[in-house]
Amino acid sequence: MTRAGWLAYLRPHPGERTPTSLRLIIAAVSGAALSLSYVGFYLGIYSWICVGVLLVSIFGARPWVAFGCGFLHGMWFCLTSLAWISTVLAVHGGVSRVAGWGLLLLLAAAWGLLTGAFAWIVQRLATNSIKLACIGAPFVWVALEFVRAHLPEIGFPWNLLGYPAAANLGFVQLTTVTGIYGLSFAVAAFNALLAWSDVGPAARVGRKLGALGAVAACIVAAMLIGPRIVPRPQANHTARSVQLNFPEEPAYGSNWFATHESQLQEAARLSLAPSALQPDLLIWPEAPAPFSYQDPHFAKFA
């Protein structure tokens, strides 16, 4: 497409007050900002507002613009919150750094497609009613989160919207009934309420802001009071963790246990060393070793 053609796409459509380019930028920035709830500062507040910002950016947009906003939001969220995957692929996957980033980009594109589908569906609902779109948004978000977590090969339940809220002892009690998706739904619903309070006739903005403030006050109260009323169990067991230091090897020969006999003996000694509090549980964290309960060489240590 020519430069003039792209500019024509990015210019506001008749009836649109917000330029397409600005919508896309807002969606991309909100996706990158959402990652701050999962990496770096670990500030949960972003998870409560960034999806709402995405919704505001798609209301009143054309369907393809809404999809583009969702795609950029999901892609930048993946790239900024899961950048470490490229390093893991390069260090442990036997690929180059460039290939590692390429594979991460493909993963980000898949996340972008799902978030784009979310934005497109909500935009279609908004053509009938903004209220209907805001009511449906948390249901659509959680449904696509579930799909993302169960995609073949690349599906995993990482960085779901409810995880930052799960850091609160009061909120996390909800997961005993609904799982993490219930908490994602609650956070997505607040984001939808945030978006709903920002749109519509000016005469109704006051009432919407009042409803938003009341719900926000309830959430803050739950954050502060919830952890205080949850019973805190007293620790009456002791665990001991012994970090192993076996080298990574492309294959494990039949003589692996004989070769590392001294290291295994040292790990066993540290695990069983006497102390004031004898452990009820011994933990050997993840290690590059052929440990299996069925292997008689390892069974004696287990």
C-alpha positions in Angstrom: 0.0 0.0 0.0 1.2 3.5 -0.8 2.0 6.1 1.9 -1.1 8.0 0.9 -3.1 4.9 1.4 -1.8 4.3 4.9 -2.4 7.9 5.8 -6.0 7.5 4.6 -6.5 4.5 6.9 -5.0 6.4 9.9 -7.1 9.5 9.4 -10.3 9.6 11.5 -13.3 8.1 9.9 -16.3 10.5 9.4 -18.0 10.6 12.8 -14.9 9.6 14.7 -13.4 12.2 17.0 -10.3 10.3 17.9 -7.6 9.7 15.2 -6.9 6.1 14.4 -3.2 6.6 15.1 -3.9 7.9 18.6 -6.2 4.9 19.3 -3.4 2.5 18.3 -0.8 4.3 20.3 -3.0 4.4 23.4 -3.7 0.6 23.1 0.0 -0.3 22.6 1.1 1.9 25.6 -1.6 0.4 27.8 -0.5 -3.1 26.9 3.1 -2.3 27.8 2.0 -0.5 31.0 0.0 -3.6 32.0 3.3 -5.6 32.2 4.4 -3.4 35.1 2.0 -5.5 37.3 4.0 -8.6 36.4 7.6 -7.5 36.1 9.8 -4.7 37.4 7.7 -2.8 39.9 5.0 -5.4 40.3 2.4 -2.7 40.9 -1.0 -4.3 40.8 -2.8 -1.0 40.0 -2.0 -1.3 36.3 -4.0 -4.5 36.0 -7.1 -2.6 37.3 -6.9 0.2 34.7 -5.0 -0.8 31.6 -7.7 -3.0 30.1 -10.2 -0.2 30.8 -7.9 2.1 28.8 -8.0 -0.4 25.9 -11.8 -0.4 26.0 -11.9 3.4 25.9 -9.6 3.3 22.8 -11.9 1.0 20.9 -15.3 2.6 21.6 -16.5 4.5 18.6 -13.8 2.9 16.4 -14.2 0.9 13.2 -14.0 -2.9 13.6 -10.6 -3.2 12.0 -9.3 -0.4 14.2 -10.6 -2.1 17.3 -9.0 -5.3 16.3 -5.7 -3.5 15.7 -5.9 -1.8 19.1 -6.4 -5.2 20.7 -3.6 -6.8 18.7 -1.1 -4.1 19.7 -2.2 -4.2 23.3 -1.7 -8.0 23.5 1.5 -8.1 21.5 3.2 -5.3 23.5 2.0 -6.9 26.8 3.6 -10.2 25.8 6.8 -8.7 24.6 7.3 -6.5 27.7 6.2 -9.1 30.3 7.7 -12.2 28.9 11.0 -10.8 27.3 12.9 -13.4 29.3 11.6 -16.2 27.1 13.9 -15.1 24.3 16.9 -15.5 26.6 15.7 -18.9 27.7 15.3 -20.1 24.1 18.8 -18.8 23.3 20.6 -20.2 26.3 18.7 -23.5 26.8 17.0 -24.0 23.4 20.0 -24.0 21.2 18.9 -21.1 19.0 20.5 -17.8 18.3 19.5 -14.6 20.1 17.8 -13.3 16.9 15.9 -16.6 16.6 14.9 -16.4 20.3 13.4 -13.0 19.7 11.7 -14.2 16.5 10.0 -17.0 18.4 8.9 -14.6 21.1 7.5 -12.3 18.5 5.5 -15.2 17.1 4.2 -15.9 20.6 3.4 -12.2 21.0 1.5 -12.2 17.7 -0.7 -15.1 18.9 -1.5 -13.2 22.1 -2.2 -10.2 20.0 -4.7 -12.1 17.8 -6.6 -13.2 20.9 -6.7 -9.7 22.4 -7.6 -8.4 19.0 -10.5 -10.8 18.9 -11.6 -9.5 22.4 -11.5 -5.9 21.2 -13.4 -6.7 18.0 -16.1 -8.6 19.8 -16.5 -5.8 22.4 -16.6 -3.2 19.6 -19.4 -5.1 17.8 -21.3 -5.2 21.1 -20.7 -1.5 21.5 -22.4 -0.7 18.2 -25.7 -1.7 19.9 -25.0 -0.4 23.4 -21.9 0.7 25.3 -23.5 -0.7 28.5 -23.9 -4.1 26.8 -20.3 -4.0 25.7 -19.1 -3.2 29.2 -21.2 -6.0 30.7 -20.0 -8.5 28.1 -16.3 -7.4 28.2 -15.3 -9.4 31.3 -17.0 -12.6 30.0 -15.2 -12.3 26.7 -11.9 -11.5 28.3 -12.0 -14.5 30.6 -13.1 -16.8 27.8 -10.2 -15.8 25.7 -7.8 -16.0 28.6 -8.9 -19.6 29.0 -8.3 -20.2 25.3 -4.8 -18.7 25.5 -3.9 -20.9 28.5 -5.0 -24.0 26.5 -3.5 -23.3 23.1 -1.6 -26.4 21.7 2.2 -26.1 22.2 2.3 -22.5 23.3 -0.6 -22.4 25.8 0.3 -21.7 29.4 -1.6 -19.9 32.2 1.0 -17.2 32.7 0.3 -13.5 33.4 -3.5 -13.8 33.6 -5.3 -10.6 34.6 -6.1 -11.9 38.1 -2.6 -12.8 39.2 -1.6 -9.3 40.5 -4.8 -9.2 42.6 -4.0 -12.7 44.0 -1.2 -11.1 45.9 -3.8 -9.9 48.4 -4.7 -12.5 50.9 -8.3 -11.4 51.0 -8.9 -11.4 47.2 -7.2 -14.8 46.7 -9.9 -16.5 48.7 -12.1 -16.2 45.7 -9.9 -18.6 43.8 -10.9 -21.4 46.1 -14.3 -21.3 44.4 -13.7 -20.0 40.9 -10.0 -20.6 40.3 -7.8 -17.8 38.9 -10.3 -17.0 36.2 -12.8 -15.8 38.8 -10.3 -13.2 39.9 -9.5 -12.3 36.3 -13.3 -11.7 35.8 -13.5 -9.4 38.8 -10.6 -7.3 37.7 -11.8 -7.2 34.1 -15.3 -6.2 35.3 -13.7 -3.2 37.2 -11.8 -2.2 34.1 -15.1 -2.3 32.1 -16.8 -0.2 34.8 -13.9 2.3 34.5 -14.4 2.5 30.7 -18.2 2.8 31.1 -17.7 5.8 33.4 -15.7 7.6 30.8 -18.1 7.4 27.9 -21.7 8.5 27.3 -23.6 11.8 27.6 -22.0 14.4 29.9 -25.2 14.6 32.0 -24.7 11.0 33.1 -21.0 11.2 33.8 -21.6 12.3 37.4 -23.7 9.3 38.2 -21.2 7.0 36.5 -18.3 8.5 38.4 -20.3 8.0 41.6 -20.8 4.3 40.9 -17.2 3.9 39.9 -16.1 5.6 43.2 -18.4 3.4 45.3 -17.0 0.2 43.7 -13.4 1.5 43.9 -14.0 2.2 47.6 -15.3 -1.3 48.2 -12.3 -2.8 46.4 -9.9 -0.7 48.5 -11.7 -1.7 51.6 -11.5 -5.4 50.7 -7.8 -5.0 50.0 -7.2 -3.4 53.4 -9.7 -5.4 55.6 -9.7 -8.8 53.8 -6.2 -9.9 54.8 -7.0 -9.0 58.5 -10.0 -11.4 58.7 -8.4 -14.4 57.0 -7.1 -16.8 59.6 -3.4 -17.1 59.6 -2.2 -20.6 60.2 0.7 -21.2 62.5 3.8 -22.9 61.1 4.4 -26.2 62.7 6.5 -27.9 60.1 10.0 -27.2 58.7 11.3 -27.6 55.2 14.8 -27.6 54.0 15.9 -26.7 50.5 19.3 -27.8 49.1 20.3 -26.1 45.8 22.1 -28.6 43.6 24.9 -27.6 41.1 25.0 -30.3 38.4 26.3 -29.2 35.0 23.9 -29.2 32.0 24.6 -32.1 29.6 23.1 -32.9 26.2 22.6 -36.5 27.2 22.8 -38.6 30.4 24.9 -41.7 30.1 24.5 -44.9 32.0 27.5 -43.8 34.2 26.0 -40.4 35.2 25.3 -41.5 38.8 28.8 -43.0 39.2 30.4 -39.8 37.8 28.5 -37.5 40.2 28.6 -39.8 43.2 30.5 -37.4 45.4 28.1 -34.5 44.6 25.1 -36.7 45.3 26.7 -37.7 48.6 27.3 -34.1 49.5 23.7 -33.2 48.7 22.5 -36.0 50.9 24.7 -34.9 53.7 23.4 -31.3 53.6 19.9 -32.6 53.3 20.2 -34.7 56.4 22.5 -32.5 58.5 21.3 -32.2 62.1 19.9 -28.9 63.2 17.7 -27.4 65.9 14.6 -27.9 63.7 14.6 -31.2 61.9 12.9 -30.8 58.5 9.7 -32.6 57.7 10.2 -32.0 54.0 13.4 -32.0 51.9 13.4 -30.1 48.7 15.9 -30.4 45.8 14.9 -27.7 43.4 14.8 -28.2 39.7 18.1 -29.5 38.5 19.5 -30.8 35.1 19.8 -34.4 36.3 18.2 -37.7 35.4 16.3 -38.1 38.7 13.4 -40.5 38.7 11.8 -42.4 41.6 11.9 -45.5 39.4 15.7 -45.3 39.0 17.3 -47.5 41.7 20.4 -45.2 41.7 18.2 -42.3 42.7 15.8 -44.2 44.9 18.3 -44.6 47.7 18.6 -40.8 47.9 14.8 -40.3 47.7 
